């Protein structure tokens, strides 16, 4: 039987479903008989409850269940027959005035759109590259040395300087009144590390142990403490102790302490370079992938299924509530979160997902088994026991699905870059690492 599909607007469609009342009632009877064999009711032995009693107690719920199943089956059959790719769940309502012996329903739903991707050879994409320089390795070694620094008390007449650890008492007042967070005793901070506001550091720099000073401090307008943001405070600070930092030498002892088996500086530098190159590779891949995805969306034409966007909005709100709950926010599941905050991002995600899916389908860019294996091994390479990490991925279908999604995105990235006009650009290691 041919299925008539009515187009309502853009992606919205309507199918009319007709179900014979007799087929529904016969299925209800079958299920009630099956239920009667096991149902337990006071005054009757199991399996001996009369059918009229079973029907009286369970007839409505079984009828509702059968109706749902039959309508669902009819819709699925009709959609398959019409070769429709249904997006989301249909809205089904019963029609009045149906012929005797039939039940008629309208099913209103959305279909996935046809995605038209423009000629990718006309798309321009900036592809960045970066190298791990000796300076980047030196900088990483300095960070590792700072993590292992020790402190020794400075002489009483030595002025505070960058790198020193200062122990201070301070009290701040605004219009002569103290404020929350404006007072502390035996507070430690590293001068020049940016832990304190610039004006505070400048005031302490040059002071000696035992010195006290009063100085004005202007809180930035965007300061995290809203009660004091944009205001001027007067601070009294007393330096109680100054300690000079001592960084370990770059030698075999440092290399061994960092787990380099042969304990050489050359081995340390090689290990750092290997780790930095892995990080650079993933960051370049992420940045170039974003550029490709932006170009794909810009060169695609499609309508968005409202149901898919709404599902993505709901998923994002659920994620936001879970995040609030994890941060200990009370009644996070009831927190008012307006949908419109997430709608633009949800629309972008749905659009990108549909475009990528079409490109993968039409160009056979699915993840191959050897690609999955290679990607997992690369992820595991930076761990102490790579094989344990590989097994961890392989043992969980959800984790494997995440890996598959990444590999497919990589395939799409490579495919688009092979077709588009690519503008190569070299960026510095620092510029690449500064990006989130």
Legacy VTK file of the C-alpha trace (Angstrom):
# vtk DataFile Version 3.0
C-alpha trace
ASCII
DATASET POLYDATA
POINTS 436 float
0.000 0.000 0.000
1.394 3.385 -1.025
2.048 5.834 1.787
0.934 9.442 1.292
3.399 11.923 2.780
2.231 15.518 3.126
4.824 18.325 3.353
3.820 20.923 5.930
6.863 23.246 5.912
10.550 22.789 5.133
11.421 19.551 6.983
8.024 18.924 8.600
5.934 16.079 7.205
2.602 14.385 7.970
1.519 10.782 7.470
-1.990 9.492 8.186
-2.079 6.058 9.836
-5.127 3.790 9.785
-5.474 0.882 12.241
-8.324 -1.662 12.231
-10.007 -1.754 15.642
-10.208 -5.541 15.372
-6.426 -6.006 15.197
-5.984 -3.884 18.323
-8.677 -5.755 20.270
-7.314 -9.174 19.274
-3.832 -8.177 20.485
-5.339 -6.871 23.753
-7.063 -10.245 24.239
-3.794 -12.114 23.600
-1.916 -10.036 26.157
-4.664 -10.272 28.780
-4.702 -14.090 28.433
-0.924 -14.150 28.824
-1.214 -11.912 31.874
-3.933 -14.087 33.419
-1.518 -17.029 33.612
0.794 -15.246 36.055
-1.191 -12.470 37.715
-1.737 -12.677 41.495
-4.966 -11.338 43.036
-6.468 -11.773 46.486
-9.016 -14.583 46.669
-7.712 -16.449 43.634
-4.963 -18.978 43.061
-2.203 -17.922 40.614
-3.352 -18.625 37.058
-6.995 -19.095 38.098
-8.146 -15.452 38.017
-11.241 -15.188 35.749
-10.645 -13.280 32.484
-13.400 -10.736 33.200
-11.679 -9.848 36.502
-8.267 -9.558 34.779
-9.809 -7.401 32.042
-11.515 -5.160 34.600
-8.250 -4.599 36.503
-5.728 -4.418 33.643
-7.782 -3.828 30.502
-7.155 -0.057 30.266
-3.385 -0.226 30.751
-3.000 -3.166 28.322
-5.163 -1.387 25.726
-3.018 1.773 26.081
0.148 -0.287 25.711
-1.142 -2.076 22.597
-2.273 1.199 21.026
1.191 2.716 21.559
2.910 -0.358 20.117
0.592 -0.644 17.091
0.773 3.064 16.234
4.570 2.976 16.622
4.832 -0.074 14.356
2.490 1.486 11.764
4.512 4.706 11.721
7.820 2.851 11.415
6.483 0.728 8.550
5.050 3.763 6.746
8.271 5.802 7.148
10.390 2.902 5.857
8.048 2.351 2.918
8.287 6.053 2.017
12.091 5.902 2.474
12.062 8.736 5.002
14.919 9.507 7.397
12.962 10.584 10.465
14.531 13.124 12.835
13.315 12.937 16.437
10.019 11.528 17.675
6.716 12.023 15.801
3.775 13.876 17.371
0.813 11.526 16.992
-2.824 12.524 17.480
-6.058 10.599 16.865
-8.424 11.956 14.181
-12.134 12.113 14.738
-14.757 10.957 12.220
-12.869 7.820 11.153
-14.798 5.102 9.236
-16.447 2.527 11.467
-14.070 -0.255 12.427
-10.942 1.882 12.005
-8.836 4.201 14.118
-7.062 7.005 12.241
-4.028 8.945 13.475
-2.014 11.870 12.134
1.735 11.581 12.644
3.588 14.903 12.317
7.372 14.693 12.295
10.571 16.068 10.800
12.963 14.457 8.348
16.705 14.950 8.067
17.573 17.536 5.425
19.318 17.148 2.105
22.775 18.622 2.649
24.289 20.511 -0.275
28.050 21.056 0.016
29.573 23.572 -2.382
32.692 22.866 -4.425
35.375 22.500 -1.729
38.138 23.451 -4.176
36.843 27.038 -3.862
37.125 27.057 -0.052
40.131 28.808 1.504
41.540 27.373 4.739
44.465 28.521 6.870
46.576 25.556 7.946
49.092 26.227 10.717
52.300 24.443 11.584
54.769 24.827 14.447
58.099 23.347 15.524
59.509 22.479 18.932
62.538 24.757 19.247
65.481 24.548 21.655
64.012 27.630 23.358
60.764 25.714 24.016
62.746 22.849 25.555
64.738 25.328 27.686
61.506 26.957 28.855
60.046 23.576 29.834
63.215 22.697 31.751
62.928 26.027 33.615
59.342 25.166 34.577
60.468 21.760 35.840
63.270 23.410 37.844
60.817 25.903 39.393
58.578 23.017 40.444
61.562 21.600 42.361
62.949 24.840 43.792
63.906 25.200 47.434
63.930 28.339 49.597
66.474 29.731 52.072
65.944 32.739 54.341
67.596 35.897 53.059
69.750 38.230 55.170
67.816 40.783 57.255
69.053 43.733 55.159
68.379 42.102 51.776
65.621 43.837 49.750
62.772 41.760 48.310
63.180 40.920 44.627
61.494 38.878 41.929
61.618 35.146 42.652
61.651 35.609 46.440
59.000 34.015 48.615
57.617 36.689 50.937
55.746 36.024 54.183
53.629 39.058 55.054
50.788 40.451 57.150
48.447 42.837 55.348
45.243 44.751 55.949
43.295 46.728 53.390
40.636 49.397 54.002
38.195 51.180 51.717
37.028 54.543 53.074
38.525 53.552 56.428
36.573 50.273 56.633
38.029 46.778 56.355
36.465 44.469 53.735
36.063 40.713 53.217
39.319 39.104 52.052
41.303 42.281 52.682
43.235 41.033 55.718
45.649 38.129 56.324
48.526 37.054 58.554
51.582 34.976 57.586
50.484 35.074 53.957
53.042 33.685 51.482
53.427 34.574 47.819
56.135 34.540 45.163
57.147 38.015 44.033
56.891 38.411 40.264
54.691 35.343 39.751
51.534 37.382 39.180
49.801 35.827 42.182
49.048 39.301 43.584
47.895 42.447 41.772
50.720 44.372 40.075
50.481 47.355 42.455
50.740 45.024 45.465
53.868 43.329 44.088
55.456 46.690 43.264
54.873 47.871 46.843
56.534 44.784 48.397
59.429 44.702 45.930
62.444 46.377 47.596
61.116 46.078 51.172
63.247 44.329 53.810
62.355 41.861 56.518
60.585 43.781 59.339
59.575 46.723 57.112
56.026 48.073 57.059
54.429 50.271 54.409
51.066 51.821 53.580
50.175 52.197 49.895
47.092 52.799 47.708
45.803 50.008 45.461
43.218 50.382 42.686
41.168 47.233 42.128
40.435 46.616 38.410
36.855 47.150 37.238
36.683 43.473 36.195
38.176 42.174 39.481
36.634 38.856 40.610
35.640 40.339 44.000
32.595 42.364 42.921
32.341 44.236 46.245
35.723 45.899 45.710
35.957 45.955 41.885
36.793 49.418 40.584
37.456 50.847 44.062
40.634 52.184 45.691
41.906 50.642 48.931
44.693 51.620 51.333
46.851 48.677 52.357
49.198 48.310 55.312
51.724 45.533 54.620
54.431 44.167 56.942
57.175 41.889 55.612
57.902 39.160 58.185
60.263 36.940 56.198
61.989 36.848 52.814
63.313 33.638 51.284
65.463 33.370 48.188
64.636 30.654 45.674
67.245 28.093 44.696
66.719 26.250 41.408
68.367 22.854 40.910
71.191 22.722 38.369
70.521 21.196 34.961
72.625 18.082 35.442
72.452 14.289 35.721
70.877 14.497 39.194
67.946 16.540 37.798
67.568 14.141 34.862
67.411 11.137 37.194
64.918 12.871 39.507
62.684 13.353 36.453
62.749 9.645 35.606
65.288 9.660 32.762
66.726 6.120 32.870
70.213 6.937 31.556
70.344 10.051 33.724
71.838 12.384 31.119
70.940 15.969 30.204
70.766 14.899 26.537
68.282 12.184 27.478
66.211 14.719 29.437
66.079 17.130 26.496
65.168 14.305 24.097
62.358 13.135 26.385
60.996 16.676 26.746
61.175 17.213 22.981
59.256 13.974 22.350
56.485 14.979 24.783
56.285 18.533 23.419
56.118 17.259 19.831
53.196 15.018 20.801
51.401 17.965 22.427
52.147 20.217 19.423
50.775 17.568 17.053
47.470 17.325 18.924
47.126 21.119 19.211
47.850 21.653 15.519
45.384 18.935 14.634
42.702 20.556 16.825
43.301 24.036 15.405
43.383 22.895 11.782
40.339 20.696 12.378
38.396 23.711 13.678
39.378 25.708 10.586
38.180 22.855 8.344
34.877 22.486 10.208
34.226 26.243 10.000
34.904 26.123 6.238
32.621 23.102 5.831
29.694 24.807 7.571
30.273 28.010 5.569
30.137 26.027 2.310
27.058 23.941 3.136
23.381 24.632 2.591
20.734 22.868 4.705
17.667 23.304 6.883
17.946 22.340 10.550
15.495 19.881 12.120
13.967 21.701 15.101
13.695 18.423 17.015
17.434 17.737 16.657
18.301 21.256 17.829
15.936 20.906 20.802
17.486 17.557 21.748
20.935 19.147 21.668
19.729 22.102 23.779
18.254 19.650 26.326
21.515 17.688 26.384
23.570 20.854 26.950
21.267 22.022 29.770
21.575 18.580 31.378
25.371 18.887 31.122
25.266 22.361 32.693
23.174 21.064 35.607
25.583 18.149 36.124
28.468 20.642 36.186
26.684 22.801 38.783
25.963 19.710 40.868
29.609 18.645 40.729
30.596 22.103 42.002
28.338 21.589 45.003
25.568 24.007 43.949
22.432 23.300 45.971
19.333 22.220 43.980
21.334 22.274 40.741
18.657 20.166 39.045
16.132 22.974 39.646
18.372 25.908 38.711
16.701 28.114 36.069
18.748 27.751 32.880
17.259 29.604 29.871
17.268 27.508 26.695
18.187 30.472 24.500
21.649 30.628 26.082
22.497 27.312 24.440
20.458 27.506 21.225
23.084 29.169 18.955
25.733 26.638 19.976
23.225 23.772 19.660
22.313 24.898 16.135
25.995 25.065 15.204
26.632 21.552 16.545
23.626 20.055 14.752
24.536 21.812 11.489
28.136 20.611 11.705
27.070 17.066 12.612
24.767 16.815 9.585
27.363 18.250 7.197
30.109 15.935 8.476
27.774 12.917 8.280
26.940 13.723 4.651
30.609 14.158 3.712
31.533 10.870 5.433
28.676 9.010 3.722
29.311 10.370 0.232
33.112 9.942 0.333
33.521 6.736 2.401
35.412 8.482 5.201
34.352 6.032 7.930
36.966 5.021 10.520
38.904 1.911 9.514
39.974 -0.686 12.145
43.672 0.033 11.591
43.046 3.775 12.107
41.282 3.121 15.422
44.156 0.894 16.560
46.787 3.464 15.558
44.956 6.342 17.290
44.548 4.423 20.548
48.217 3.426 20.547
49.178 7.077 20.027
46.966 8.176 22.931
48.479 5.477 25.137
52.118 6.201 24.208
52.594 8.932 26.838
51.572 6.644 29.722
53.874 4.444 31.794
52.060 1.237 30.781
50.668 1.837 27.268
49.188 -1.657 26.861
47.021 -1.165 29.972
45.650 2.052 28.448
45.000 0.299 25.116
43.039 -2.432 26.925
41.130 0.270 28.865
39.898 1.766 25.574
39.120 -1.568 23.921
37.087 -2.789 26.902
34.448 -0.048 26.711
32.117 0.566 23.748
31.461 4.170 24.792
35.178 5.002 24.855
35.628 3.289 21.491
32.749 5.343 20.063
34.564 8.515 21.199
37.772 7.320 19.500
35.827 6.500 16.335
34.312 10.003 16.291
37.778 11.588 16.543
39.205 9.397 13.765
36.257 10.252 11.486
36.836 13.972 12.156
40.511 13.480 11.279
39.511 11.746 8.029
37.175 14.622 7.186
39.917 17.148 7.979
42.433 15.403 5.711
39.849 15.061 2.920
38.830 18.732 2.979
42.440 19.936 3.161
43.225 17.790 0.112
40.487 19.582 -1.868
40.559 23.186 -0.599
42.884 26.123 -1.241
45.239 25.808 1.725
47.182 28.814 3.023
50.143 27.527 5.042
51.122 29.558 8.095
53.877 28.906 10.621
53.197 29.969 14.211
55.595 30.033 17.138
55.529 27.345 19.791
54.512 29.935 22.422
51.631 31.244 20.296
50.293 27.731 19.738
50.541 26.767 23.422
48.909 30.025 24.570
45.657 29.074 22.857
42.987 27.206 24.808
LINES 1 437
436 0 1 2 3 4 5 6 7 8 9 10 11 12 13 14 15 16 17 18 19 20 21 22 23 24 25 26 27 28 29 30 31 32 33 34 35 36 37 38 39 40 41 42 43 44 45 46 47 48 49 50 51 52 53 54 55 56 57 58 59 60 61 62 63 64 65 66 67 68 69 70 71 72 73 74 75 76 77 78 79 80 81 82 83 84 85 86 87 88 89 90 91 92 93 94 95 96 97 98 99 100 101 102 103 104 105 106 107 108 109 110 111 112 113 114 115 116 117 118 119 120 121 122 123 124 125 126 127 128 129 130 131 132 133 134 135 136 137 138 139 140 141 142 143 144 145 146 147 148 149 150 151 152 153 154 155 156 157 158 159 160 161 162 163 164 165 166 167 168 169 170 171 172 173 174 175 176 177 178 179 180 181 182 183 184 185 186 187 188 189 190 191 192 193 194 195 196 197 198 199 200 201 202 203 204 205 206 207 208 209 210 211 212 213 214 215 216 217 218 219 220 221 222 223 224 225 226 227 228 229 230 231 232 233 234 235 236 237 238 239 240 241 242 243 244 245 246 247 248 249 250 251 252 253 254 255 256 257 258 259 260 261 262 263 264 265 266 267 268 269 270 271 272 273 274 275 276 277 278 279 280 281 282 283 284 285 286 287 288 289 290 291 292 293 294 295 296 297 298 299 300 301 302 303 304 305 306 307 308 309 310 311 312 313 314 315 316 317 318 319 320 321 322 323 324 325 326 327 328 329 330 331 332 333 334 335 336 337 338 339 340 341 342 343 344 345 346 347 348 349 350 351 352 353 354 355 356 357 358 359 360 361 362 363 364 365 366 367 368 369 370 371 372 373 374 375 376 377 378 379 380 381 382 383 384 385 386 387 388 389 390 391 392 393 394 395 396 397 398 399 400 401 402 403 404 405 406 407 408 409 410 411 412 413 414 415 416 417 418 419 420 421 422 423 424 425 426 427 428 429 430 431 432 433 434 435
